[in-house]
Amino acid sequence: MPINYKDAGVDVANGQKEVELIKKLVEKTQSENVLSKLGGFSGLFSLENLNIKNPVLVSGTDGVGTKVILAQMMDKHDTIGIDCVAMCVNDILCQGAKPLFFLDYIACGKLVPEKMEKIVKGVADGCLQANSSLIGGETAEMPGLYKENDYDLAGFCVGILDKEKIITGEKIKKGDHIFGLKSSGIHSNGYSLVRKIVLEKEKLSLDEKIEELDTSLGEELLKPTKIYVKEILDLLEKIEINGLSHITGGGFYENIPRMIPDGLCAKIDVRNIPLPKIFSLLEKWGELDKKDMYETFNMGVGLVFAVDKKDIEKVKEIIDEDELLDLGEVIENDEKIDLKF
């Protein structure tokens, strides 16, 4: 008896339906520089009219990690795409780049067009927040590799900046001031530990209302990663940023040293950081020590940056005081990071 692709678990018609469902979502993100249409073999983006003297393209790629498992458990897929965009664009911001365009990749066990539409809606929402054009993507249906309801999500972004304005951290010096921008929650890192604590150790339900959170546990854990494009580009128009660090996997201890030159140290008093309640709960439930927490989570700080101390007041004028955190200063020390608990 003859068999076809659909018999093998891949329904091409569902892929075509998905394209129709997401078409308007994608088009809404696109600037006049986009030269291609959805459904082509590639995405085209013109670099004309960007008014950059010595343009350098900056690229970044990332995924959402095991946060997608919680989205699948809750059957809530409309914000996980924001996380994907945030993880990519926040990374290229650390070099001072302005995002231009984005592509997504979704791999799944069974392509359900309506579910894919929700995922792409989140991606499109993230692109709008980042002022980045969604110019393409791929949805791969792979039965046998993924279970029917499983999927994974990753993205790729490209930004641009002037070669003379690349931020590497090399300009950071003794006496520079360190600021942070608040996170929206856990963001997209540490979820394997989160699941171990809340689902296995504490045996909590994602639908459970947590008194300290004023929301359900699942809703708190799925809060999308904050996108910092507007804040950082606003700063770069008015002052020089000497170094930037996106607080992702590895927390403070892994990420802040990445921007600090040898012989210098970011001295940070974490007591100045208002700790979101979800981190206090995870610390209590998991019986974690402080160092473990700051090695794993963002602890309420999504992005860290260093500026010359003469620009301290300008930073406070530009960034909303409800979003800005005064963290510390750069000192001479070979340790690169010194946290005061």
N, C-alpha and C positions, 0 to 999 in steps of 0.2 A: 504493500500500500504506500503510495507516495506521501511525503511529508513536505512541509514548507517552513519558512522562517517563523511564522506565528506558532506552529506546532512546537518549535524549539524554545518558545518563550519570549520571542521578540516581535512585537506588534508595530510595524512601521506606520500604520494608520494613526496610532496613538501619538507617535512623534510628530506627525503632520498636524494633528489636532492641537498639540501643545504649542507649536509655532504660531498658530492662529490665535490662541488664547493669550499669548504673551506679547504679541506684536505691538499693541498700543502702549503697554507698560514700558517696553524697550524704547520705542520712538520718543516717549516723553522725556527721556534722559539725554537725548542726543543734541549736541550743539551743531552749529552750521559747519563745523570742521569735519563732521562725519560725511564721508562720500559714498559709503556702501549701504546696502539695504539688508534687512534680516533675511537669512536663508541662503546667503552667498557662501562661497568657500572660504572667505576671509573677510576681515573688517578693515576698512580704509579710513585713515584719519589724516587730514591735511595739517601741516605745520605752518601754513601761511597766516599772516596777521597776528602772530603771537608776540611780536615786538620784543624778542630776546636777542641780544647782540651775539653771544656765543652759546647757542643752545646745547644743552646736554640732556639726553633722555635718561630717566631713572626708572628702573623696573622693580617690581616686588611681587611675590607670590606667596600665598598662605591658604590655610584651610580653617575650619572651625573646631577641629578636634572632636572629642567625644561629647561635646555639647549637643551634637545632632542626635545622640541617643535619647536625651531628655525631650527633644522636640518630637521624636518618633513616639516616645512613651505617652506624651500628652496630646499627640495628634495635632500639634500646633506648629505650623511651618512658615508663617508669614513674616517672621522677624529674623530667622536664622541667616537669611541672605544679607541683612544689615551687618551682622557679625562678620561675614565673609569679606564684605567690602572694607569694613573698618580695619580688619587685621592687615589688609594689604596697603590701604592708603595711609594709615598711621605710620607704617614702616617707612614709606618713601618720604613722608613728611620729615623724618629724622635727618634727611640730607637737605631739607629745605625745598623739596620739589612740590610743584603745583600739579595735582592729578589731572590727566587728560582723558584717558579712556580705561575701560575695564572689560574683562572677559570672565565668564564663569564656566565651571565644569561640574556637572552633576552626574554621579554614577549611582545606579539603582538596580534593585532586583526586578522590579516590575514598574514600568512607566505608567503612572496614572496622571493623565493630563491636568486634572484639576489640582492635584497635589503639587505638581511641578509649577503650575501657575502661581501658587501661593509662595513657593520658594523664590521664584524669579521676581515676584512682587517685592519681596524683601531686598533682593539684590538691587532692583530698580530704585527702591526707596533710599538705600544706602548710597547709590550713585548720585541721586539728587542732593542728598546731604553733603556729598563730597564734591559736588559740581563736576562730576566725571561722566563721560558718555559710555553707556553700555553698548559696545559695538559688535558683540558676538558671544558665542558660548557653545557648549556641547552638552547634550544629555545622552548618556550611554546606558542603555538597558542591558544588564549583564546577569541573566539568570544562571544560577550555579555558582557564581562568585559572591553575590549578595542574596540574602534572604528576601522574600517578596516585599516586605514593608521597609526594608533597610535602604538607606542612601547615604552617600557622602558628598560633601560640597567643598569646592576649592575655587580660588580665583586668582587672577593675574591682572596687575595694573601697570600703567605706564604714566609717568609724570615728566615734567620738564623744569629746568631752571638754568640760569646763566652760569657758565663755568666759573666765573669769578665769585659766585655766591654759594658754592657748595659748602655745606656744613659737615665737618668731619669730627669736631671735638678738639682738633689740634690747637684752636685759639683759646681754649679754656685755660685760665691762669689762676694763680693764688688770689683770693679775695673776690672772685666771681660769686654772684648770688645764685642760689638754686631755688627755682619755683616748681610747683607741680600743678597739673590740671586734674580736677576730680574725675574719678571713674563713675560709671553708672551702676556698678556692681561688680560681679566677678569677671565680667567680660568673657573671654573665650579660652582661658587657660586654667588648668588645675581641676578640670572636671572629672578626671579619673579618680582623684582623691575625694572630690565632693561626693561622687556616687558611692564610693566605698564607705564614707562616713554616714551619709543620710539614708541610703537604701539598705546597706548591709549591716553596719554597726548599730544605727539607731532605728532601723526598720520603719522609717517614716514614709508616709504617702505623699506623692507630689501634689495631690489635691488638698492636703491638710493645711488648714489655716494656722499660721504661726503668729501668736499674739504679738511678739516683738517686731514682726515685719509688717503687720497690718495688711497682709496679702497671703495668698497661698504660697507654699514652698516652691512649687513648680513655676509660678509666675515670677517669683523673685529670681530663680535660677536661670530663667530664659530672658531676663532683661537684656536687650541688645547692647553690644559694645558701643561705646561712645566714639563718634568720629570728630577729630580735632582740626579738620582742615580750615574752617573759618577762623578759629582763634589763632592758629599759628601763622596763617597767611596775613592776617591783620597785623600781628606783631612784626612780621618780616618787612612789612611796608614802612614801618616807623623806626624800628631798632634793629641792631644786629644780635642774633642769637648765636652764642659760641658753641653750644652743644645741645643735642636732643636725644632723649631715650624713651622708647615706647615700652611700657612695663607689661611684658607678656610672660611667657613661660620662663620660670626661674626667678620671677619677682624682682625685688630690689637688688638682691645680691648678684644676679646674673646680668641684668640689663643696664643698670646705672654705670658700672665700670666700663661698659663698652664705649661710653663717650668721654671717659676721663683719661687724659694723657698720663704716661708713666711719671712717677714722682709726686703725683697729686692725688687728692682724696676728696670725695664728696662727704662732708660731715653733715649728717641729717638728724634732726631731733624729731623722731616719729610721734612724740607726744603732742606735736603741733597739728597732727593729722586727725580730723574727726573720723573715727572708724565706723564705717557702715555696719549695721547690726548683723548682717549676714556673716561677716567675718568673725565677729565675737561669738556667734552661735557655732560656727564651724570649729573654732578654736576650743570651745567648751565641749561640744559633742565628740570631737576627734581626739581630745586631750593632747593637743599639739602645743609645742613650745613656741615662743615668739620667733625664734630664728627660722623654724620650719615654716611658719606662716609667711614671713617676709622672703623666704626662698621659693615659695610656691605661688602666692597670690599677689595681686596689685595693691591690696590693703587700702583701697580707696583712692589710689593715685594712678591715673591712666597714662599720663605723659609727664616727663620731667625735663626741664630745660635750664640751661645756665646762661646768665647774661652778666655784662659788666655792671659793677655796683652803681655806676652813674645812671643806669637805666631802670633802677628799681622802681622809682615813682612812675615812670612811663608805663611800665608793665601793669602796675596797679590801676592806671587810668584806662588802659586799653581792654583789659580782661575783667569781666564781671567779678566782683568780689565774692560772690557766692560760688564761683567755680575755681578761683585761684587759691593755691596753698603755698604758704611761705615755709620752705623746707629747711634751708640751711645755707652753707657756704662751702667754697672750695679751699682746702688747706694743703699744706705740704705734708705728704705722708705716702709711703709706698703701698699702703693697703687698698687704695682706690675707693673704698667705701667704709664709712664708720657710722653705724646706726646707734642712736641713743634712745633706749627704751624707757 
